[in-house]
Amino acid sequence: MRNPFFRFSIKAIILLCVVFCVHILILNISNLSVFENRIVLSYCINLVLVIIVFGLLYLLKEKYKAQLGFLFLIGSFLKFAVFFIVFYPFYKQDDVITKLEFAAFFVPYVVGLILETFSLSKWLNKLD
């Protein structure tokens, strides 16, 4: 298991699954609707996007070593574009984005972003 992309993918899957379970548990304990607000879709899309962005950066690491930070920012922009295309119209149907709707997208986004940032930082330090 020496491949950084494979290790990252496994970490991302495990971490987002654990966070998803905790998120669902908190909603359940709080007597809130558990599977509304496209929470499952949000976690799945964020997981796929995190793995794709990391994978693309891994593939481009030699050719675009100096531009990897910029490419990472483009990946973050892509994730926000997906939010505005897939989730925003659904969340704005009632003209209000509730805290639960916001959390359904933002929690997996932030967890994925943190994992990506730490993993890429560690990985880029090894490239030098």
C-alpha positions in Angstrom: 0.0 0.0 0.0 2.8 2.4 -1.0 0.6 4.4 -3.5 -0.4 7.7 -1.9 -3.6 8.0 -4.0 -4.8 4.6 -2.8 -3.9 5.4 0.8 -5.7 8.7 0.6 -8.8 7.2 -1.0 -9.1 4.7 1.8 -8.6 7.4 4.4 -11.2 9.6 2.8 -13.7 6.8 2.6 -13.2 5.8 6.2 -13.2 9.4 7.5 -16.3 10.5 5.6 -18.2 7.3 6.6 -17.3 7.9 10.3 -18.3 11.6 10.1 -21.5 10.7 8.2 -22.5 8.2 11.0 -21.7 10.8 13.7 -23.7 13.4 11.7 -26.7 11.1 11.4 -26.4 10.1 15.1 -26.4 13.8 16.2 -29.5 14.5 14.0 -31.2 11.4 15.4 -30.5 12.2 19.0 -31.7 15.8 18.4 -35.0 14.4 17.0 -34.3 16.1 13.7 -35.0 14.6 10.2 -32.1 12.3 9.6 -32.1 11.7 5.8 -33.5 14.9 4.5 -31.6 17.8 2.8 -29.8 15.4 0.4 -27.3 14.5 3.1 -26.5 11.1 1.6 -25.9 12.7 -1.8 -23.8 15.4 -0.3 -21.5 13.0 1.5 -21.2 10.8 -1.7 -20.5 13.7 -4.0 -18.0 15.3 -1.6 -16.2 12.0 -1.3 -16.0 11.5 -5.0 -14.8 15.0 -5.6 -12.2 14.8 -2.9 -10.8 11.6 -4.4 -11.0 13.0 -8.0 -9.2 16.2 -7.1 -6.5 14.4 -5.1 -6.1 11.8 -7.9 -5.7 14.5 -10.6 -3.1 16.3 -8.5 -1.3 13.0 -8.0 -1.3 12.4 -11.8 -0.2 15.9 -12.6 2.5 16.1 -9.8 5.5 15.8 -12.1 4.3 17.9 -15.0 2.8 20.8 -13.0 4.7 20.6 -9.7 5.0 24.4 -9.4 1.2 24.9 -10.1 -0.2 22.2 -7.8 -1.4 24.8 -5.3 -3.3 26.6 -8.0 -4.7 23.3 -9.3 -5.9 22.6 -5.7 -7.7 25.9 -5.7 -9.4 25.0 -9.0 -10.5 21.8 -7.4 -12.1 23.7 -4.5 -13.8 26.0 -7.0 -15.2 22.8 -8.7 -16.7 21.6 -5.5 -18.4 25.0 -5.0 -19.7 24.9 -8.6 -21.2 21.4 -7.9 -22.8 22.8 -4.8 -24.4 25.6 -6.8 -25.5 23.3 -9.5 -26.7 20.3 -7.5 -27.7 21.5 -4.1 -28.4 25.2 -4.1 -31.6 25.1 -6.3 -33.0 22.4 -3.9 -32.0 24.3 -0.8 -33.4 27.6 -2.1 -36.9 26.2 -3.1 -38.4 27.8 0.0 -36.1 30.9 -0.3 -34.3 30.0 2.9 -31.2 27.8 3.5 -31.6 26.3 6.9 -28.8 25.4 9.3 -29.5 21.7 8.6 -29.3 22.2 4.8 -26.1 24.2 5.2 -24.6 21.5 7.5 -25.7 18.7 5.1 -23.3 20.1 2.5 -20.7 22.0 4.6 -19.8 19.3 7.1 -18.6 16.8 4.5 -17.0 19.6 2.4 -15.0 20.9 5.3 -13.9 17.4 6.5 -12.8 16.5 2.9 -11.0 19.8 2.6 -9.1 19.3 5.8 -8.1 15.8 4.8 -7.1 17.0 1.4 -5.1 19.9 2.8 -3.2 17.8 5.4 -2.6 14.9 2.9 -1.4 17.2 0.1 0.8 19.2 2.5 2.5 16.0 3.7 2.8 14.7 0.2 4.1 17.9 -1.3 6.8 18.1 1.4 8.1 14.7 0.3 8.3 15.9 -3.3 11.0 18.5 -2.5 
